[in-house]
Structure formats: C-alpha cells, structure tokens
Amino acid sequence: MLINSVLQWIGAVFIIAGHILNAMGADGYNIAAFTVGTMLFMVWAVRVANTPQTIVNIVAITTCTIGLYRAFG
C-alpha cells in the first residue's frame, strides 16, 4: 500500500535528521526528530501487524520521551 511506504519514508527522513542533529550537538531537537520518526514507524508497524517492530518502537518512544523531558522539562 502507498500509505505504508509513505509512513516508512517520512519516518526514515526524520530518523536521519535526528542523526544529523545529534552530530551537530543540537540536543533536544535531535530527540524530537527521533520521536517523530519513531512514531511514524510505529504507525506502520501496527498497520502491518509487525509485533517485533512495534515493541522496538514502544521502547524507543519511551526512551525519547524521557530524553525530551530531560532536554526541555
């Protein structure tokens, strides 16, 4: 399906942006980019019933939430 492909590609762009921001030392903004990318991959994983990827995304979103709180909270 087209929507699944779009979710993955936009998610990939945000994950790549997170890595670039991380390398630039943009603390907080890198985590925000990772969070958006991970949420998009989470939607895709649920849509295609990919349980292992869903679990990875739950852990990643939890980690990102903690990081966002520490960066901006």
C-alpha distances in whole Angstrom, upper triangle without the diagonal:
4,6,6,7,9,10,11,13,15,16,17,19,21,22,23,25,26,28,29,31,32,34,35,37,35,35,33,31,29,29,27,25,24,24,21,19,19,19,15,15,16,14,11,13,14,10,10,14,15,19,20,18,19,22,22,21,23,26,25,25,28,30,28,30,33,33,32,35,38,37,37,39
4,5,5,6,9,10,11,12,14,15,17,19,20,21,23,24,26,27,29,30,32,33,35,33,33,31,29,28,27,25,23,23,22,19,18,19,18,14,14,16,14,11,14,15,12,12,16,17,21,22,19,20,23,23,21,24,27,25,24,28,29,28,29,32,32,31,34,36,35,35,37
4,5,5,6,9,10,11,12,14,15,17,18,20,21,22,24,26,27,28,30,31,33,31,31,29,26,25,25,23,20,20,19,16,15,16,14,11,12,13,10,9,12,13,10,11,15,16,19,20,17,17,21,21,18,21,24,22,21,25,26,25,26,29,29,28,31,33,32,32,34
4,5,5,6,9,10,11,12,14,16,16,18,20,21,23,24,26,27,29,30,31,30,30,28,26,24,23,22,19,19,18,16,14,14,13,10,9,11,9,6,9,10,8,8,12,12,16,17,14,14,18,18,16,18,21,20,19,23,24,23,24,28,28,27,30,32,31,32,33
4,5,5,6,9,10,10,12,14,15,16,18,20,21,23,24,26,27,29,30,29,29,28,25,23,23,22,19,18,19,16,13,15,14,11,10,13,11,9,11,14,11,11,15,14,18,18,15,16,20,19,17,20,23,21,21,24,25,24,26,29,28,27,31,33,31,32,34
4,5,5,6,8,10,11,12,14,15,16,18,20,21,22,24,26,27,28,26,27,25,23,21,21,20,17,17,17,14,12,14,13,9,10,13,11,9,13,15,13,13,17,17,20,20,17,17,21,20,17,20,23,20,20,24,24,22,24,27,27,26,29,31,29,30,32
4,6,5,6,8,10,11,12,14,15,16,18,20,21,22,24,26,27,25,25,23,21,19,19,17,14,14,14,11,9,10,9,6,7,9,8,6,10,11,10,11,14,14,17,17,14,14,17,16,14,17,19,17,16,20,21,19,21,24,23,22,26,28,27,27,29
4,6,5,6,9,10,10,12,14,15,16,18,20,21,23,24,25,24,24,23,20,18,18,17,14,13,14,12,9,10,10,7,6,9,9,7,9,12,11,12,14,13,16,16,12,13,16,15,13,16,18,16,16,20,20,19,21,24,23,23,26,28,26,27,29
4,5,5,6,9,10,10,12,14,15,16,18,20,21,23,24,23,24,22,20,18,18,17,14,14,15,12,9,12,12,9,9,13,12,10,13,16,15,15,18,17,20,19,16,17,20,18,16,19,21,18,18,22,22,20,22,25,24,23,27,28,27,27,30
4,5,5,6,9,10,11,12,14,15,16,18,20,21,22,20,21,20,17,16,16,14,11,12,12,9,7,10,11,7,9,12,12,11,14,16,15,17,19,18,21,20,17,17,20,18,15,18,20,17,17,20,20,18,20,23,22,21,24,26,24,24,27
4,5,5,6,9,10,11,13,14,15,16,19,20,21,19,19,18,15,14,13,12,9,9,9,7,4,7,8,5,6,9,10,9,12,14,14,15,17,16,18,17,13,14,16,14,12,15,16,13,13,17,17,15,17,20,19,18,22,23,22,23,25
4,5,5,6,8,10,11,12,14,15,17,18,20,19,19,18,16,14,14,14,10,9,11,10,6,9,11,9,8,12,13,12,13,17,17,17,19,17,19,18,14,16,18,15,13,17,18,14,15,19,18,16,19,21,20,20,23,24,23,24,26
4,6,5,6,9,10,10,12,14,15,16,18,17,18,17,14,12,14,13,9,10,12,10,7,11,12,10,11,15,15,15,17,19,19,20,22,21,23,22,18,19,21,18,16,19,20,17,17,20,19,17,20,22,20,19,23,24,22,23,26
4,5,5,6,9,10,10,12,14,15,16,14,15,14,11,9,10,9,5,6,8,7,5,8,10,9,10,13,14,14,16,19,19,20,22,20,22,21,17,18,19,17,14,17,17,14,14,17,16,13,16,18,16,16,19,20,18,19,22
4,5,5,6,9,10,10,13,14,15,14,14,14,12,9,9,10,6,5,8,8,5,7,10,10,10,13,15,14,16,18,19,20,21,19,20,19,15,16,17,14,12,15,15,12,12,16,14,12,15,17,15,15,19,20,18,20,22
4,5,5,6,9,10,11,13,14,14,15,15,13,10,11,12,8,8,12,11,9,11,14,13,13,16,18,17,19,22,22,23,24,22,23,21,18,20,21,17,16,19,19,15,16,19,17,15,18,20,18,18,21,22,20,21,24
4,5,5,6,8,10,10,12,11,12,12,9,7,10,10,6,8,11,10,9,12,14,14,15,17,19,19,21,23,24,25,26,24,26,24,20,21,22,19,17,20,20,16,16,19,18,15,17,19,16,16,20,20,17,19,22
4,5,5,6,9,10,10,9,10,10,8,4,7,8,5,5,9,9,8,10,13,14,14,16,18,19,20,22,24,25,26,23,24,22,19,20,20,17,15,18,17,13,14,16,14,11,14,16,13,13,17,17,14,16,19
4,5,5,6,9,10,10,11,12,10,7,9,11,9,8,12,13,11,13,16,16,16,18,21,21,21,24,26,26,27,24,25,23,20,21,21,18,17,19,18,14,16,18,15,13,17,18,15,15,19,18,16,19,22
4,5,5,6,9,9,11,13,10,8,11,12,10,11,14,15,13,16,18,18,19,21,23,23,24,27,28,29,30,28,28,26,23,24,25,21,20,23,22,18,19,21,19,16,19,20,17,17,21,20,17,19,23
4,5,5,6,5,8,9,7,5,9,10,8,10,13,14,13,15,18,18,19,21,23,24,25,27,29,30,31,29,29,27,24,25,25,22,20,22,21,17,18,20,17,14,17,18,14,14,18,17,14,16,19
4,5,5,6,7,9,8,5,8,11,10,10,13,15,14,15,18,19,20,21,24,24,25,28,29,30,31,28,28,26,23,24,24,20,19,21,19,16,17,18,15,13,16,16,13,13,17,15,13,16,19
4,5,8,9,12,11,9,12,14,13,13,17,18,17,18,22,22,22,24,27,27,27,30,32,32,33,30,31,28,25,27,27,23,22,24,22,19,20,22,19,17,20,20,16,17,20,19,16,19,22
4,6,9,11,10,9,13,14,13,14,17,18,18,20,23,23,24,26,28,29,30,32,34,34,35,33,33,31,28,29,29,26,24,26,25,21,22,23,20,18,21,21,17,17,20,18,15,18,21
4,6,9,9,8,11,13,13,14,17,18,19,20,22,24,24,26,28,29,30,32,34,35,35,33,33,31,28,29,28,25,24,25,23,20,20,21,18,16,18,18,14,15,17,15,12,15,18
4,6,6,6,9,10,11,12,14,16,17,18,20,21,23,24,26,27,28,30,32,33,34,32,32,30,27,27,27,24,22,24,22,19,19,20,17,15,16,17,13,12,15,14,10,12,16
4,6,6,7,9,11,11,13,15,16,17,19,21,22,23,25,27,27,29,31,32,33,31,30,29,26,26,25,22,21,21,20,17,16,17,14,12,14,13,9,9,12,10,7,10,13
4,5,5,6,9,10,10,13,14,15,16,19,20,21,23,25,25,27,29,30,31,29,29,27,24,24,23,21,19,19,18,15,14,15,13,10,11,11,7,6,9,8,5,7,10
4,5,5,6,9,10,11,12,14,15,17,19,20,21,23,24,26,27,29,30,28,28,27,24,23,24,21,19,20,19,16,15,16,14,11,12,14,10,9,12,12,9,10,13
4,5,5,6,9,10,11,12,14,16,17,18,20,21,22,24,26,27,28,26,26,24,21,21,22,19,17,18,17,13,13,15,13,10,12,13,10,9,13,13,10,12,15
4,5,5,6,9,10,10,12,14,15,16,18,20,20,22,24,25,26,24,24,22,19,19,19,16,14,15,14,10,10,11,9,6,8,10,7,6,10,10,9,10,13
4,5,5,6,9,10,11,13,14,15,17,19,20,21,23,25,25,24,24,23,20,19,20,17,14,15,15,12,10,12,11,8,9,11,9,7,11,12,10,10,13
4,5,5,6,8,10,11,12,14,16,17,18,20,22,23,24,22,23,22,19,18,19,17,14,16,16,12,11,14,13,10,12,14,12,10,14,15,13,14,17
4,6,5,6,8,10,10,12,14,15,16,18,20,21,22,20,20,19,15,15,16,13,11,13,12,9,9,11,10,7,10,12,10,10,14,15,13,15,17
4,5,5,6,9,10,10,12,14,15,16,18,20,20,19,19,18,15,14,15,13,10,11,11,8,6,9,9,6,8,11,10,9,12,14,13,14,16
4,5,5,6,9,10,11,13,14,16,17,19,20,19,19,19,16,15,16,15,11,13,14,11,9,12,13,10,11,14,13,12,15,17,16,16,18
4,5,5,6,9,10,11,12,14,16,17,18,17,18,17,13,13,15,13,10,12,14,10,10,13,13,11,13,16,15,14,18,19,18,19,21
4,5,5,6,9,10,10,12,14,15,16,14,15,14,10,10,11,9,6,9,10,7,7,10,11,9,11,14,14,14,17,18,18,19,20
4,5,5,6,9,10,11,12,14,15,14,15,15,11,10,12,11,7,9,11,9,7,11,12,10,11,15,15,14,17,19,19,19,20
4,5,5,6,9,10,11,13,14,14,15,15,12,11,14,13,9,12,14,12,11,14,16,14,15,18,18,17,20,22,22,22,24
4,5,5,6,9,10,11,12,10,12,12,8,8,11,10,7,10,12,11,11,14,15,14,16,19,19,18,21,23,23,24,25
4,5,5,6,9,10,10,9,10,11,8,6,9,9,6,8,11,10,9,12,14,13,14,18,18,18,20,23,23,23,24
4,6,5,6,9,10,10,12,13,10,8,12,12,9,11,14,13,12,15,17,16,17,20,21,20,23,25,25,25,26
4,5,5,6,8,8,11,12,9,9,12,13,10,13,16,15,14,18,19,18,20,23,23,23,25,28,27,28,29
4,5,5,6,5,7,9,6,5,9,10,8,11,13,13,13,16,18,18,19,22,23,23,25,27,28,28,29
4,6,5,6,7,10,9,6,10,12,10,11,14,15,14,17,19,19,20,23,24,24,26,28,29,29,29
4,6,8,10,13,11,10,14,15,13,15,18,18,17,20,22,22,23,26,27,26,28,31,31,31,32
4,6,9,11,10,10,13,15,14,16,18,19,19,21,23,23,24,27,28,28,30,33,33,33,34
4,6,9,9,8,11,13,13,14,17,18,18,20,22,23,24,26,27,28,30,32,33,33,34
4,6,6,6,9,10,11,12,15,15,16,18,20,21,22,25,26,26,28,30,31,32,33
4,5,5,6,9,10,10,13,14,15,17,18,20,21,23,24,25,27,29,30,31,31
4,5,5,6,9,10,11,12,14,16,17,18,20,22,23,24,26,27,28,30,30
4,5,5,6,9,10,10,12,14,15,16,18,20,21,22,24,26,26,28,28
4,5,5,6,9,10,10,12,14,15,16,18,20,21,22,24,25,26,27
4,5,5,6,9,10,11,12,14,15,17,18,20,21,23,24,26,26
4,6,5,6,9,10,11,12,14,16,16,18,20,21,22,24,24
4,5,5,6,8,10,10,12,14,15,16,18,20,20,22,22
4,5,5,6,9,10,11,13,14,15,17,19,20,21,21
4,6,5,6,9,10,11,12,14,16,17,18,20,20
4,5,5,6,9,10,10,12,14,15,16,18,19
4,5,5,6,9,10,10,12,14,15,16,16
4,5,5,6,9,10,11,13,14,15,15
4,5,5,6,9,10,11,12,14,14
4,5,5,6,9,10,10,12,13
4,5,5,6,9,10,10,10
4,5,5,6,9,10,9
4,5,5,6,9,9
4,5,5,6,7
4,6,5,4
4,6,6
4,6
4
